[in-house]
Amino acid sequence: MVSPDGKRRAYAEVEATALYPQPPAGHAGPICVNNSRIFVAGDPPDYKIRFLQEPADVESGNSLRLVDWSSDSRRLLAELAEWQYDQPGVTHSVLIYDARNGTFQQPDLGRALAKTFGRECSVNFRVLGFTAKGTIALEAQPLSPEEEEVLGLLSCSRKKTSFEMDRATETLVSVPDVSKLQHNAKLEAGQSK
């Protein structure tokens, strides 16, 4: 994924490792683990690992999806997904890489939801991209009953909802629709979104 100014490139890599060809009888631990990485090249033009998500005891599966570059080519937006194999529910997080400072921001969506809805709750987020005003567009689906049970949280909403999140304040604002976003990044030949 190439930044709008053409000076930076990024890609994500997900490595899944099977721990057992066939899990032993009565096995209760993970059967597979994932390591996910983001690589970014700029000046110098060599790709360097900028983010690594390793497996955890409670979430052995993970993946990264690059979403877009900001219009000023400074920030790379990505979505981190984490799950436990053989259990319902996937937790999605927003990741923002600041290429100028070499830092990452991972907004606390749980806290933002609690602030917005006045209670602790959850939804299934999908990161859509940057809006024209620079906020982050998100789509939220209600949790399934199985996900509510595993997470120990009720769904914040029972219908699909669109949000914009201010990166600086991590505040969510419900909006009617965010589906018509223009992406800033360019894809190199052979890549797809």
C-alpha positions in Angstrom: 0.0 0.0 0.0 1.6 3.3 -1.1 1.0 6.6 0.6 -0.7 9.4 -1.5 2.6 11.3 -1.8 4.4 8.1 -3.0 7.1 8.4 -0.4 6.0 5.5 1.9 5.0 1.9 1.3 3.5 -0.6 3.8 2.3 -4.2 3.9 1.0 -6.6 6.5 2.1 -10.2 7.0 0.2 -12.9 9.1 2.0 -16.1 10.0 -0.1 -19.0 11.4 1.6 -21.9 13.0 -0.2 -25.2 13.8 0.9 -26.5 17.1 -0.4 -30.0 16.5 -1.1 -31.9 13.3 -4.0 -33.5 15.2 -4.8 -32.2 18.8 -4.3 -34.9 21.5 -7.5 -36.2 23.1 -8.7 -33.9 25.8 -6.4 -31.0 24.7 -7.7 -27.7 26.0 -5.1 -25.3 24.9 -4.5 -23.5 21.6 -4.2 -25.6 18.4 -2.7 -22.8 16.3 -1.0 -19.4 17.0 -0.5 -16.4 14.9 2.1 -13.7 14.6 1.1 -10.6 12.6 3.5 -7.8 11.4 3.3 -4.4 9.7 6.3 -3.4 7.5 6.8 0.1 6.4 9.4 1.6 3.9 10.1 5.3 3.5 13.4 7.0 3.5 15.6 4.8 3.4 13.5 2.7 1.0 14.1 -0.6 2.9 11.1 -2.2 4.6 11.4 -2.4 8.4 9.1 -4.1 10.8 7.1 -1.4 12.6 4.5 -3.5 14.5 4.4 -7.1 15.8 1.4 -8.8 17.4 2.3 -12.1 19.1 -0.2 -14.7 20.4 -1.4 -14.5 23.9 -2.9 -17.1 26.3 -6.4 -15.8 25.9 -6.1 -14.7 22.2 -3.8 -17.0 20.3 -5.1 -15.9 16.9 -4.6 -12.5 15.4 -4.4 -10.8 12.0 -3.7 -7.3 10.6 -5.5 -5.6 7.8 -4.1 -2.4 6.3 -6.9 0.0 5.6 -5.5 3.3 4.3 -3.0 6.1 4.5 -4.2 9.6 5.7 -4.5 12.2 3.0 -1.3 13.9 4.2 0.6 10.6 4.0 1.6 10.8 7.7 -0.6 8.1 9.3 -1.2 4.5 8.3 -4.6 3.1 9.5 -4.9 -0.6 10.2 -7.3 -3.0 11.9 -6.0 -5.6 14.3 -8.2 -8.7 14.9 -7.7 -11.0 17.9 -9.5 -14.3 18.8 -9.2 -17.6 20.6 -9.3 -20.5 18.3 -12.4 -22.8 18.7 -14.4 -20.0 20.4 -16.8 -17.5 19.1 -15.9 -13.8 18.9 -13.3 -11.7 17.4 -12.0 -8.4 19.0 -11.2 -5.7 16.4 -9.0 -2.8 17.3 -7.9 0.4 15.5 -4.1 0.8 14.9 -2.7 4.1 13.7 1.0 4.3 12.8 2.5 7.8 12.8 5.2 7.6 10.1 6.7 11.0 11.1 7.3 10.0 14.8 7.5 6.2 14.3 4.8 5.6 17.0 1.6 3.7 17.2 -1.7 4.7 18.7 -4.3 2.0 19.6 -7.5 3.8 20.8 -9.4 2.1 23.6 -12.7 1.3 21.9 -14.1 -0.3 25.0 -13.7 2.9 26.9 -15.0 5.0 24.0 -18.1 2.7 23.8 -18.7 3.0 27.6 -18.5 6.8 27.3 -20.9 6.9 24.3 -23.5 4.4 25.7 -23.1 5.2 29.4 -22.4 1.5 30.2 -19.8 -1.2 29.6 -20.8 -2.9 26.3 -19.3 -4.1 23.1 -19.9 -4.5 19.3 -18.1 -6.0 16.4 -16.1 -3.2 14.7 -14.9 -2.9 11.2 -12.4 -0.1 10.4 -13.5 1.5 7.1 -11.0 4.4 6.6 -10.3 8.1 7.1 -13.2 10.5 6.4 -12.6 13.7 4.5 -12.2 15.6 7.8 -9.6 13.1 9.1 -11.7 11.2 11.5 -11.8 7.4 11.5 -14.9 5.7 10.0 -16.1 2.6 11.7 -19.0 0.2 11.2 -20.4 -1.7 14.1 -22.5 -4.9 14.1 -24.2 -6.2 17.2 -22.6 -9.1 19.1 -24.1 -12.6 18.7 -25.5 -14.2 21.9 -22.5 -16.6 21.9 -20.1 -13.6 21.7 -21.9 -11.8 24.5 -21.5 -14.9 26.7 -17.8 -15.4 25.9 -17.0 -11.7 26.3 -19.2 -11.3 29.4 -20.6 -8.1 27.8 -23.9 -7.1 26.3 -24.0 -5.7 22.8 -24.2 -1.9 22.8 -26.7 -1.9 20.0 -29.0 -4.4 18.3 -28.6 -2.9 14.8 -25.7 -2.0 12.5 -24.4 1.4 13.4 -21.8 3.8 11.8 -19.4 5.8 13.8 -16.7 8.4 13.3 -13.9 8.5 15.9 -11.7 11.5 16.5 -8.1 10.2 16.8 -7.0 12.8 19.3 -9.9 12.5 21.8 -10.8 8.9 21.0 -14.5 10.0 21.0 -17.1 8.1 19.0 -19.9 9.9 17.3 -22.8 8.0 15.7 -23.4 9.1 12.1 -26.0 8.1 9.5 -23.7 6.5 7.0 -19.9 6.3 6.3 -20.0 3.8 3.4 -18.9 6.3 0.8 -15.3 6.9 1.7 -12.5 7.8 -0.8 -9.3 5.9 0.0 -6.1 7.8 -0.2 -3.6 5.0 -0.6 -2.5 3.5 -3.9 -2.1 -0.2 -4.4 0.8 -1.6 -6.3 0.3 -4.1 -9.1 -0.9 -7.4 -7.7 -2.4 -6.0 -4.5 -6.0 -5.9 -3.6 -8.1 -4.3 -0.8 
